[in-house]
Amino acid sequence: MLNVFGQRTARQSFCDRLSRRRSIQIGGLSLLGLSLPDVLRADQQKMAAAASGKSVILVWMHGGPSQLDTFDMKPAAPAEYRGAFSPIATSLPGLEVCELLPEHAKVADKCTVIRSFSHGNGDHWAAAHWMLTGRLGANGSDRKPRQPYMGAVASHLLGPTQPGSLPNVNMNDGGFGFHGGAWLGVNCNPFRYGEFSYGNEAGRLPTGDHKSFSLVDGLSEKRMMNRVALQQQLDTVRRQLDGNRTFDQLDSMNQQALDIVLSGKVRKAFDVSDESPALRQRYGPGWGEQALLARRLIEAGVRFVSLNTGYFDDHSNIERALKDKLPRHDKAVGVLIQDLADRGMLDDTLVIVAGEFGHTPRINGNAGRDHWPQAQSILLAGGGYRHGQVIGSTNAKAEYPTSRKIGVEDFCATVYHALGLKPDDLLTDLSGRPVHLLPGGQVPRELLG
């Protein structure tokens, strides 16, 4: 694994404890390999309409959440379908959620639940690639990403919402998810943070925490300036040998990287210890603390933040697994939505929660649920959309939609629309051809009412 400065780091196991993450230091700035300027390069390729302050926080439940154990409970179904948990009332009349989601219940009036999301692919990698890019490409046998992630597209077309910030941050990359730039280039990969598992399906992503932007190990501001001056001298030599204008924007990229290091704005956002103990306790540790960080990053000008929670692929002992995971996930998402609302940020920030598919309505012989792409429940809040509603329905056992089927391209179109982008907006691929952001899809009309 390469860090943000092109250095080798050991692979880390998936863990939601921030204290165990590996950090990197600005003192290790490399003249070669992937560096912070690479991450910032997308800021040079903005659309004219990029003045929008709209942002996205994607909470990715990799492995796939069970619809019957979250937002589409069927208490009247036979026991082998309804599962172990009971529904509770919410702040949205008519909507009940799992008893393990009390923080979700409090903010349900600020949310939309789509119960009729459905697609036909039960392969983790293929479905995740499809959901996160809008196109099929990878699969379990060939996991190489073929298309750029939505956050990478936002990085390429829009950049950050504030100058001198990062456009795209991913927490806990790994599992079943594709968060990289693919053919858009590594400069559109997200800044990578947290703990990771299953390798890095998105490619080599930069990684770090608030210490990544610190002047440490005796590296004073003066010494930093001297190092940058030396690098610029070496770049001048390389430029003279380069006939393809590769280095034309190198100075501006390095200056932006230096501005981030010396201003401390992004570093400050990464340091959640600035928050009050009471608020940190509300969020809780692990995923909760990372959700708090997501809010701070949005405030600091990051356009697109993804937080991977999970792993929710519980083929056995799902009751025990969800008793552990759902309460932590609940605090991360429910408290985040309320916090954004309290700060007046929710209307400009889309919070969207999904995984690559749902899970089987019928509990299997190992007391778990298996892959089921035919039905999944998705949660949305904010983003300028109309909320306080449930869209679509499934049959009595949550097996398939019975009204308002919503598909993958609609999901992606909903994310893009919140950023001011449209499915028919164009990218230029490696061959120089224009490519639409999506082959189709539309925002569910109920969100626009």
N, C-alpha and C positions, 0 to 999 in steps of 0.2 A: 504494500500500500504506500502511496506517495502522499506526503503532506503538502501544505500550501506552498512550501518552498522547494518542492522537488526532492525531499529527503525520504528515505525509507523509514517506515514505522512498522511495528509489529501488528499483526491482525488482532483485533480485540473481540472478545465475546460480547453478545448482546446483553446489556445490563442497563437499567434505567437510573443508576446511581451516578450523579454528576461527579462525585468526588473521585471516581475511578477513571475518568476520562484521561486520555493523553493530551497534553498541550504541546504547542510549538511556540517558538520564540522568534521575534523579528530579528534577533541577532544571527539567526541561521539563514538569512536571505541568500538565495542562490542566484548565480548569474545564468544558470541553465535550468531547464525543467519548468514545471508549472509553478507560478508565483502569484502573489496578490494582484499585480497588474493584469494577469490573464483574466482573473475574475472580474476586474473592472472594465475590461475592454468592451463589454456589451454596452457600456454607457456611451460609447462613441457611435452607436448605430441606432439611435432613437428615431421613432416616427415623429412627425411634426406635431401630432396630437398627443404627445406624451406628457403634456402638462398636468394630466389627471393625477390626483392624489390617491386613487383607488388602489387597494391592496387585497391580497388573498392569504389566508392561513388555511392550508389543507392539512387536516388530521387524517392520516392514512392508517387504517386498521389492517395492517398487512396479514395475510392469511385468510381474511374474509370473516366479517361478523355474522353471527346467526340472527336472522330477522326475527325469529320467534322468541329470542332471549333479549331483545332490545326494544324495537319500536312497533312490531307487528305481532303482538302476543295473541294467542288464541286460547283463552282459558276454557272455552267450551269444547275444545278438541280432545281426543283421547290422550291419556297420559304420555304415551310414547311419542306424541307430537308436541304437546304443549310444554313439556319440560318441567324443571323443578321449581321455577320461579313464578311469583304472582305479580299481577299488574298493579300499579299505583296510579292514582289520579295526578293530573298535572295542572299547570296554570292555563292550559289551553283546553277549554271544555270539549269533551268528546275524545280527547287523546289520552290514552294510558300508556305507560312505559314500564319497563322492568323495575322491580323493587330495588335493584342494585344501582339505579340511576336517579337518586333523589335530586342531585344538582341539575340534571337535565330537566326534571319535572318542574323545577322552580322557574326555568327560563323558557319553557315550551311555547309560551305566548309570543316570544320573540323569534321563533323558529318555524321552519317548514320541514315536515317529514314527507319524503317521497317513498311510498310503500310499493310502488309499481315499477321500480327499476328492474330491468331484466336484460340479459344477453345470453348467448349460447355457448360460451367457452369456459370449460371447467379446468383448464390448465393454468396453474398459478402464474407462471411467467408470461404466457400469452395474454391472459386476461389483464394482468397488471400493466403490461406494456400498452395494451389497447386503451385501458382506462386513463392512463397518465399521459399518453401522447395523442390519443384520438385515432390511432391506426394500429393495425396488427403488424407484427414484425418478429418479435422474439417468441420463443416457446421453451418448454422444459428441456428439450434436447439441444437447442441452439439459443442460448440466453443473451446473445449480443444484441444490444438495443439498435434498432434500425431508424428510429424517428426521435426528434427532440421532445423532451418533456415540456409540459405547459409552462412550468416556471422558467425553463431555459428560453422558451419563445418570448415570454414576458421580459426576460433579461435582455434579449437581443433587440426587441422592438421598442421597449419602453424605458429600460434602465431603472434605477431607483427612483423613489418619489421625492427624494431630497438629494442635492448635490453632495458628493463626498461620502455617500453611503454605499452599502452593498445591494445589488439588485435582487439576489436570490440566495436564500439560506435553507439548507436541508439538515434536519436533525434525525439521527438514528437511521441513516441510509442503510440499506440491506434488506433482508427479508425478500418479499416479493414486490419490488418496486423499481422503477426506472426514472431517475431524477437528473439525468445528464443531458448535455447538449447534442449528443450524437453528431450528425453532420453539420450542425451549426458551429461546432468547434468547442474546445475545452474552455475558451473564454466565456462561454455561456453556462458552464457547469456551476452548480451552486457552491457557496462556501459551506463546508461540511462540518458538522458539529455533533458531539454526543458519542454514543456507543454504537457499535456496528456488528452485524452478524451476516452469515451467508456470503461473505465476500462483498464486493462492490459491483453490482450489476450495471451501474451507470457509467462505468469507466473510472479513470483516475480522477478523483475529485479533490479539491483543496480542503483542508481540514484545520480546525483550531478552536480556540475559545478566546475570552477577553484578554488572556495573557499573550495571545498571538500578536497583539498590537502594542505591546509594552516595550519600552526601552529597558533592556535588562542586561545582566552580566557585564556591567561597566560600559554599555553602549550608550553614551550620552548623545544629546541632540547634535552636538558638534561633530562627534565621531560618525554619527549617522550621515550627516551632510557630507563628510569626507568620503565615506564609503560610496554614497550615491554619485559623488563627483567622479570617483574612480570608475564606477560602472559606466557612467556616461562617456568617459574617455574611451573605454573599451568598446562601447557601442558605436562610437564614431568610426573606429577602425573597421568594425563588422559592416557598418553601413557602406563603407567605401568598397567592400567586396561583394555587396549584395546588389544584384541586378533586378530584383523583383519587388522592390520597395517594401520588403517585409518589415523594416524597422521605422517606417515613416512616422508612426504614432507612438513609438516606444517612449519618447521623452514625456509625452502627456500622460501615458499610463503610469510611468514611474512617479510622476509628480502627484497623481491622484493617490497612489499607494502611500506616498510619503505624507500627504495631507491627512489621510486617515490615521496613520501612526501618530503624527504629531498633534492632531486636533483632539484626539481622545474620544470623539463622539461615538464611534462604533464600539470602541473598547468599553466605554461607560455603559452602553446598552447591554453588552454581554455580561456585565457584572450585576447579577440580580440581588446581591447583598445590599444594594442601595434601597431596595423596597422595604416597607415596614414589616416587622415580624408578624403582625396580624394578617396582612395580606398574603405573605408567604405561607403561613399556616393554613389559610383558606385553600390555596392551591395544592398544598401538600408537596412532598418530595418527588423526585423522579420525573415522570411525565408531567405532573403538575407544575414543577419548577420550570420545566422546558416550555410549557404553555405560557407561563409568565414571561419567560424570555422571548417567546414569539411576539407577545404584545409589545414588549420593550423594543424589539427590532423593528416592528411596524412603526412605532413612534419615531425611531431613529432614521426612517426613510427607506427601509427594505421593502421592496415591492411584493415579493412572493416568499412566504415561509412555509415549509412543509415539516410536519412533525409525525414521525412514524411511531405509533403505539402498537401494542400487540406483543406477541404473535397470537392470532385468533383462529388458527387452523386446528381446532380441538377435535380430533378424530376419536378420542377416548376421554372419559372422565371430564366431560364438559362442565358439569355442575361445579366441581372443585376448582377447575381452571378459571371459570368466570367469577366465582366468589373472590378470587384473588385479583383478577385483572380489571373487571368492570368498575369496581369502586374507585380505583386509581384513574382509570380512563374518564369516569364520570366527573371527578373533581377537575381534571385537566380541562375538559370541554365545557362543562356547565359553568364553572367559575370564570373561565376565559370569556365566555359570552357575556356574562353579567358585568365583568370588569370592563370590557370594551364598551358596553352600553353606559355604564356609570361615567366613563371618561368622554362620552360623546364621539367615540371612534367607530361604533358598530356599523353605522350607515355606509361608511367609506371602506369597511373591511369585510369581505366575504369570508365567513368561517364555513367550511364544508367538510363533512365527515363521511368517509366511505372506505371500502376495501375492494378487492378485485372481484368478489362475488359473495353471495350468501351461502348458507349451509342447509343441508337436507332437513326438511320438515320432520321426517321420522328419525328418531334416535336409533343409532345402530347397536349392534350386539356388544360393543365395547363402551357403551354409555356415552358415546360422542355423536357428532354430526359430521357428515362428509360434504364434499364440494357440491354446490347447487347454484349455478349461475342464473337459473330461471327466475329467481326472486331475491331481491335485496332491498333493505331499507336504507335510505340516505338522508342525512340531516344537513340543513342549511340554516344559516343565520346571517343577518346583515347584508352587506354588498349592494345596498340600494334597492333590494327586492321587497315585494310584499310578503309578509309573513303572518304567523298565527293561523296555520292551516295544515291540513293533511292532503296530499295529492295522491290519487290512485288508491287501489285496493287489491287484495289478493283473495283467493278462495278460502274456504273454511280451515284449511290446513297450511296456509301460506306457501302453497306449492308454485303458483304462477299468478300473474296479474289478471284481474277481471275487469279493470278499467284503467285508462290513461297510462298505457305502457310507455315508459321512458327508457331510452337507450343510451349507449355509450357516447355517441356523438352529441346527444342532447346534454349529457353531463358536462362534457368538455366545452360545449357552446355556452353553458351557464357560467362556467368559470371565466371564460374569455370575455363574455359580455360584461361581467362585473369589473373588468379592467378597461373597458372601452374598446375591446377588440371584437371582430366578427369572424365567423367561419370562412368567409371568402376574402379576408385580408391575405396578403401575399408574403411569402418568403421566397428567397432564391436558393435553390439547392446547389449541390456541388457541381452539377453540370451546367449551371447558369440558367436553368429553367425556373419560371415562376411556379410556386406551389401554394395552394390554398392552405390556411391553417388547419382546416378540417375538410373532409370530403362531403360533409353534410351536417345535419343537426340543427336544432333550434331550442331556444330557451322555453321551458314550459310556460304557456300563456298565463297560468295562474300566478306566476311570480311577477308578472308585469302589470297586473291589474291595478 
